[in-house]
């Protein structure tokens, strides 16, 4: 990472690729092979993402779509091609990368004998999971924004052109709809935080759950019995560090205000509210960048909870919408496949026709005003701890103990 910062620079990487410099992205991993395992690097014909390898096995072609290539840290999202500048500075061979293609474009027919598919079956480029999910909930026009909550929460907003945050708090990448982009924010542990409470504290709810019943339903039902503000509990869900907008690997989870009077219902509600506060932080940055969301499309496992959706609406002050088809990523991929096969001439219109609303959650203005006060307290709490290097100090103490 330090090598890339020195050779290319944080600002240049962000303005070309829309990404921060991070080991998660392909360029850092390829560079590691080049430096640490040069023989493997030299013998490698192509560096592929997992989906690219499947496409190769099916068709014999080395291709990847623009949205997935947006995760390589080698792709110029402004010009929709690999960045010769970054590759030259890092001395990486772009001939070892797959050919870029638009999302929803025909690659060819199946060539492999290893599947039971008809050889005439068309293989079409797909998209990254979150871009496909955005398409699958109808994020296809300015102001459209979605939040998928599973293990983490991933917020994507539609862009007609690449938009970059001067402070690099949120990312930008190619959308599943060719010729458009998305603003992105990733929160690492949201549903995972609720799962942690289920596993470590929610034994009673797990035992109470009858066959076929989900313990989460019991937990959120109990959370509804706790008042707004969870009786004075504030939860910051940074259980593996902070993603957007903080990007702080040292940050950790905080449960502030715990007293002998609190019950499990308060803990559960604090988690739901704490996640909503993290979503709000990122949507506020989207607003700074000119995005004007009128509603938030919610999807993923977290969207099954009516209470969580209502809390999200009350915290954000905008309507939250849940669609009929929950599996938005699969729907988005299906739309791209159908478009590539010539069934849908217009990807965006196909999304409009298929993405139907099941339920809307309208914000309560009184609740919103109260949540605003709690939100700013939570935000100030994180800032106070971070500015005094509290997170870094506890990290260093733990390192010494080990």
MOQUI-V149458 format. One line per field, one symbol per residue. ss: DSSP state (~ for helix, > for strand, _ for the rest). burial: I if it has 16 or more other ideal C-beta (glycine too) atoms within 10 Angstrom, else O. A space follows every 50 residues. Layout:
BEGIN
ss->???
burial->???
END
This chain:
BEGIN
ss->_~~~~~~__~~~~~~~~________~~~~~~~~~~~_~~~~~~___>__~ ~~~~~~~~~___>>>~~~~_____>>____>>_~~~~~~~___~~~>_>> >____>>>>____________>>>____~~~~~~~~________>>>>>_ __>>>>>>>___________>>>>______>>>>>>>___~~~~~~~~~~ __~~~~~~______~~~~~~~~~__________>>>_____>_____>__ ___>>>_______~~~~~~~~~~~~~~~~~~~~~~~~~______>>>>>_ ~~~~_~~~~~~~~~~~__>>>>>____~~~~~~~~~~~~~______~~~~ ~~~~__>>>>>___~~~~~~~~~~~~~~~~~~~~~~~__~~~~~~~~~~~ ~_
burial->OOOIOOOIOOOIIIIIIIIIIOOOIIIIOIIOIIOOOOOOIOOOOOIIIO IIOOIIOIIOOIIIIIIIIIIIIIIIIIOOOIIOOIIOIIOIOOOIIIOI IIIIOOIOOIOOOOOOOOOOOOIIIIIIIIIIIIIIIIIIOOOIIIIIII OIIIIIIIIOOIIIIOOIIIIIIIIIIIOIIIIIIIIIIIIOIIIIIIOO OIOOIOOOIOOOOOIIOIIIOIIIOIOIIIIOIIIIIIOOIIIIIIOOOI IIIIIOIOOOOIOIIIIIIIIIIIIIIIIIIIIOIIOOIOIOIOIIIIII IIIIIOIIIIIIIIIIIIOIIIIOOIOIIOIIIIIIIIIIOOOIOOIIOI IOOIIOOOOOIOIOOOIIOIIOOIIOOIIOOIOOIIOOOOIOOOIOOOOO OO
END
